Amino acid sequence: MMIAAVDLHKSFKLDQAEVHVLKGVSLEIKRGELVAIVGASGVGKTTLLHILGTLDRPTSGTVRFDGNDVFAMDDQALAEFRNRKIGFVFQFHHLLPEFTALENVMLPALIRRQSEAEARAAAEAVLKEVGLEHRLVHRIGELSGGEQQRVAVARALVLHPDLVLADEPTGNLDTHTGEEVFKLLRDLNRAKGITFVIVTHNEALSRQADRIIRMVDGKIA
C-alpha cells in the first residue's frame, strides 16, 4: 500500500473555540491509483489533502508512505521528502507571472540544486508531454487559463514524483477546458503510473477516477 492514513484528527483554534475539521479519517491509496475526494465545501477535503502531502501535520493519527511514518521526520527531512516524492497542483496555480512557462517549471528542479541545464532539459520535456512545447517562452499572462493549469501540472511532474495531489485543479476553468485538464491527468496516470489524489466538486469528472472517497462533516462517508 502506497499511503495508509490511520485515525487522522485535525483541529484549529478559532478565537476562543476549537474547530474539529478531521474526525478520525482512515484511508488507503494504492500505487498507480487515481482517487477523487469529493464532498461539500468545509467538510475537510483540502485539510486532508494537505496532511497527505505533508504540508500540515495532523493533531493526531499517522500517515505511512511506503510503510514509513512520515510525521516521525523533523521539518527539514519532511521538506526534503516532499520535494522528492510529491507534486502539487492547486486551483489557484501559484505560477510566477514575471517568469515564462519554462522558467516556472524549472523552479522545483533548481530548488533541488540541479544544474540550470538539467532543470531546463527536464522542464522542456515535461512541457512537451502536456502539449505546451510551443509556449515555452511565453509569460504566464500570455497563456489561457487551461494553458496556465497545464504549466502547473508540468511543474508538479518535473521531478518525477510518486504522488501528485491536486486541489480543485479544474475549479477555475470552463467546462470544456476543465474536462481537457482532467483528461490530461487521467492520461498521465495511465501512461506513467503516477498516483493521483484529486479533490474536486465536479461529480461528472470524479466518476472518471478509479475510486471516489466521499467526505461528510470531517469523516469519510
N, C-alpha and C positions, 0 to 999 in steps of 0.2 A: 504494500500500500504506500503510495507516494506521500499523502498527507493524512494524518489522523489527528483530529481535534477532539478533545475529551472534556466535557463539562465546562465549557467556556462561560465565564461570567465577566461582564464589564459594567462598571458603574462610574458615573461622573458626578462631581459636585456642581450644583447649580444654585447659586446664592446659598441659602442655608439647607437646601434639600439635597438628597442623594437620588440621582436618576439611574435606574437599573435598565440598561439598554440590551444587554445579552443576559439570558436567564437559563443557563445550563445547556448550551449548544454543543452537540456532538455530531461529527460527520467524518466520513472518509472519502477521499478522492483518489482514484486510480491514475497511474501514469498514462498519459495519452488521451484522457477523457476531455470532453468539452462539456462543462457543467454550467447551467444557468441558475442563478439565485434570484428568485422573484418574490414580490410582496409589496404591500402598500408603503408609502413614504413613512419613515420613522420607526420601522419595525426592527432596524438594526443591521440591514444588509451591508451598508458601507462600513460600519464598525467591524463587522465580521470580516469583510474583505481586508481591511487594514490590519487586523490581527493575523490573518492567514499570510499576509505579505510582510509581517514583522515590522510594519510602520508604527504599530502601537502594541503595547503589552496588555494581556488580559488582567483583570483584577484577580481572577483565579482560573485554574484549568491549565491544560497543556496542549501544545501543538507539536507533533512529531513530523519531521520531514525526512523521509527515507529512514525512519526509526530513531532519528536523533531529536532530542528535546531542544528546540531552537531557543527557547527562552531561558535555558540554562547558560547561554552565552552572555558575555558582557556587551555593552552597547557597540563597542568598536568591532568585535567579532561578528556581531549581528549585522552591522552595516556592510561588512565585507561579504558575508553570506548572501545578503540581499542583492548586492551588486553582481555576484557570480551567478546566482540561481534564479532570480525573479525579475520579470519585466512588468511594467505598469502602463496601462492605457486609461486615461481619465476622460470624463465627459468634457471638461474644460481642458484642452490638450496640453496647456502649460508649455507651449513652444515659445522660443525667444524670438520676438518679431524682428529684431535687428540682424538676425542670422539667416542664412539661407537654409533651405531644406537639408542640404548635405551637412552643413555645419551643425544643425540641431541634432542630426542622427549621429554625428561623430562624438558628441559630448560624453556619453557614457563610456566609450572606449578610451577617450582622453583621461577621464576621471580614473579609469583603471590603469593609467600610465602606459597605455600602448603608444607607440610612436605615431606621429601625425600621418605617416604613410600607411601604417597598418590600419589606423582608425578610418582614414579616407577610403581605403580599399573595402573595408567591411561595410561602411555606410553606403558606398556606391552599389555594392552587391545586394544589400537588403532593400534599398530603394528601387532597384530594378525588379526585385521579387514582388513588390507591392504596386508595380506599374507606374513608377514615377521617374524612370531614367531620363525623361525629357524635361524634368523640373528641378534638377539638382541645384542650379544656381539661382533659383527664384527665391525671393524673400517670402516669409510666411504670409504677409498681407497681399501678395500677388497670387495666392493659391485659393481655390474654392474651399468650402467647408469640408467636403469629402476628401479633397487632397490633403488638407491640413491633418485630418484624422489619420490618413494613410501615413503621413510623416510620423505621427505619434506612434502608430503601430510599428513602423520601421525602427524608430528609436527604442521601443520596447524589445525588439528582436535582435538588435545589432550585436549583442554579446552572447547570443545563442542560449537564452535561459531555458531551464527545465520547465518553468511555470510562468504563464502570463496571467495577470489579474486585470480585468477590465471593468471599470465602474461606469455604467451607462454610456458605453462608447458610441452609441447612436442617438443619444438623448437630444443633442442639439442639431440633428440633421433632419432633412425632409425624408419622407417615407422611402422614396426610391434610393436616395443616397445611403440612408441607414441600412437598407437591405443589401446594397453593394458592399458596405463595410463589414456587415455581419458575414456575408458570403466569403469575404477575404479571410476573416478569422477562421471560419469553418474550413476553408481550403488549406490554410496554413497548418491547422490542426491535423488534417488528414495527411498532408504531404510530408510534414516534418515530425509528426508525433508529439508536438508540443502540447502540454496540458494547459487548458484554458479554463478559468473560472470567471464568469461574466455576470455582473449584476445588471439587471435590466427590468424596466417596467413593461417592455414590449412583449406581450404574451405570444403574438404570432412568431416573432423571432425566437423566443425561448423554446418553442416547440421544435426547433431545428437542432437543439442541443441533444447530447447523448442522454442527459438526465436533468431533471428540474428539481431544485431544492426550494421549497416554498416556506417563507418565514411569516410568522404571525406573532406580534407582541413579544419580540425578543427570543422566540423559540422557533424550532423547526416544526412545521405542522405535520 
